[in-house]
Amino acid sequence: MKTHVVPKASPDALPELATYLEPFVPLFRRSTSRESVERYLTGLLTDLERKNCDTIAGAVAGTSTERLQHLLTDAAWEAQALDQQRVAALVAQSPPHGILLLDDTGLPKQGRSSVGVARQYSGTLGKVANCQVVVSAHYVADEPTSSAPVHWPVTAHLYLPETWAADSARRAKVHVPTDVTFQTKPALALALVEQARAWGVPFATVVADAGYGDNPAFLQGLDDRHVAYVVGVSSTFGVRLPAEVQAAALLPSPPPRGRGQPRKPRPAPLYEAKAVLDALPADRWQPITWRAHDGVVLCKQFVAVRAHWATGGAQFSTSHHRVWTGPEGWLLGERPVPGERGEVKWYVSNLPADTPLQRLVELAHSRWPIEQFYEDAKGECGLDHYQGRRWDGLHRHLALVMLAYSFLARQRWTPAALAGFSPSGERPSFPAVHRQVLLWLFQDVVLWLIATNQIAQFRPRRI
């Protein structure tokens, strides 16, 4: 007797998903591409262990591996245009004066053929490994005490290692555009800041970790753009003290010493961040509570002093290319309260002198939504499941994953979703929204099975 194997997802679009995708229809010229987008997103929202073209085609009716691969590589549409339109819709629903988070994540890969794959540090794995690295920008509402603030991804870009950028043969095989040149991760992050501004993302402050804060060109780029920031730095990060910077600026030029070039002025002394804060009296450190998480009140000791971020010691003149002295700002220190264990951390910020310590702490600890995005997008939306090798295919997959993630995020914000998930009126967690969407998908499948009289022949299929 013939056994009917029925796909897990209905051939008809989930009504909520179809409505969500309507504004994006003009971005896809062909009807087959529009259908493939809906099928691909349905697959990303389905409970599959791996979410690539093969597994999605096997679990979602009305499509095929070839159609989905065509969508990612050869169909006529632009990933950046999709990001821009999605962001425009989200901006209209988001509070102003938010925070722009910058970070990167590793996508583990086997082999050397996929675009950008190299042995490099992956924060996901916590070590150097064979992977791709994606730099992304993420909006979060300035609600530092909230455990569920409005937040969503802006856009993402693959970091192309220098060995890849210089290898024309490898570039050609994976369709890297000719105008793509080598950029460091901090330089890519600055480009994402520009992109977010151009798209009207309502942010007032940039927050990033020490992978970006330790880079002077990144800080200078933010200062040049007059963007407020709070960024992590390492213990050896260089700073100068305002009083000494002012004193050095008032010193007369050194007198000439015989023949040759005249002596050049020297910068103010350079100190390491750790040394500056360690020299402060113990009573300067204050316990600050910034948020409750999983029933635990988050509290540590903090101290802040005015300082300039800086590079280049006294062996260099003030005009030397290694000498940088940023505008006066804050050096913030963090350590566990006495009797508890934890990391010691350092941050720099260009916020004004009247900024309260509580505010600095809250901004320094506002990065968690982008880490949550990486975790949820990988676990729920297949962020790291793309198996193609091409540049355009990867960026299209990233754009579609962010489209799926934003669909789930919007369900979490809407009054109907709130009424369905949380009697108390609090925003539901992201996994709760995903479970609700899976329930919708299951209900659609059951209705389809009834309509096609296949309930009796249904056999679960292993993926």
Beta strands, then each sheet from edge to edge (+ up, - down):
strand 1: 98-108
strand 2: 118-122
strand 3: 127-140
strand 4: 151-159
strand 5: 203-208
strand 6: 228-233
strand 7: 238-240
strand 8: 271-272
strand 9: 286-293
strand 10: 296-311
strand 11: 324-335
strand 12: 345-349
sheet 1: 2+ 3- 1+ 5+ 6+ 12- 11+ 10- 7+ 8-
sheet 2: 2+ 3- 1+ 5+ 6+ 12- 11+ 10- 9+
sheet 3: 2+ 3- 4+
end
